[in-house]
Amino acid sequence: CSDDRSALTGHHWEGTLSWSYRDANRPASLDKSATIAALANGASGPPTARDACGLDDGVGASHTYLGETDVAPNITVGNGDIMCANTDGKNVVGWGSLPGGTLGVTCTWSYNSGQAAESDMLYDTDVSWYTGNTAPAGCSSHFSLRGVATHEFGHAFGLGHAPGDSCNLTMYPSTWPCNDGARRFGLGDIEGLES
């Protein structure tokens, strides 16, 4: 709670980030309703300024979950590259096979003014995930979907990766198995969201 470093992407939402979920390719080990709850929990992190430091909520952001969709996120993966495809005006969260070590990716399209127009996300189907607030007993290789979703929705709301060795911040560019801490922002994350 003393690390005040943050980075911004340069975009912001003028209104509510309304998003839909595409269930295709969800790992079979994950329950559908628990998956949606974990993603919604991550989406709520930035607007509520959910943090581990007891800070006041000064973040003026909101999100709404619209339900399921058959529309795929506009993110393509090929030859080990992740590419943001053409915008379609729909904010979609879904699943796909991502290159080694990438747990999730967010693409956000914005106008020249910096106002966000669309934000899509993919989560890796090849990763072992858990959906609860805490790691399951005996956890050794599973990743927190709530924590990674909080990080990815941080990107959607305008946060970049925390600089340097800010490993106690949600927006640090990597995490480790069984880490529950990333679902609560640190000081730098919150100050970035507020700005």
Secondary structure, 3 states (H helix, E strand, C coil): CCCCCCCECCCECCCCEEEEECCCCCCCCCCHHHHHHHHHHHHHHHHHCCECCCCCCCCCCCEEEEEECCCCCCEEEECCEEEECCCCCCEEEEEECCCCCCCEEEEEEECCCCEEEEEEEEEECCCCEECCCCCCCCCCCCEEHHHHHHHHHHHHCCECCCCCCCCCCCCCCCCCCCCCHHHCECHHHHHHHHC
